[in-house]
């Protein structure tokens, strides 16, 4: 697994590539073994980058870029989340 750097990189968001075309988004302010640390998963698909939020796994969103997908899953109280456009 490899930590992925990007514009979203803050102390509130960590992105780790867990497989080819798949990333885990987590909140590093919680211990890794704490289930609260995982915010969601992003998967590269033919539609772009599809998010699964662990708090609402039945709802999925597709984004044109990995950056937009990460920003969507980022905690709502970070500046990175505001203004993220998404497709329902």
MOUR-V529836 format. One record per backbone hydrogen bond with DSSP energy under -1.0 kcal/mol. CO is the residue of the C=O (numbers start at 0). NH is the residue of the N-H. If there is no record, write none. Layout:
co | nh
CO | NH
CO | NH
This chain:
co | nh
1 | 16
5 | 8
13 | 25
14 | 3
15 | 23
16 | 1
18 | 21
20 | 43
21 | 17
21 | 18
22 | 41
23 | 15
24 | 38
24 | 39
25 | 13
26 | 29
30 | 33
33 | 36
36 | 26
38 | 53
39 | 24
40 | 51
41 | 22
42 | 49
44 | 47
47 | 44
48 | 62
49 | 42
51 | 40
52 | 55
55 | 58
60 | 50
61 | 86
62 | 48
64 | 68
65 | 69
66 | 70
67 | 71
68 | 72
69 | 73
74 | 77
77 | 80
80 | 83
86 | 61
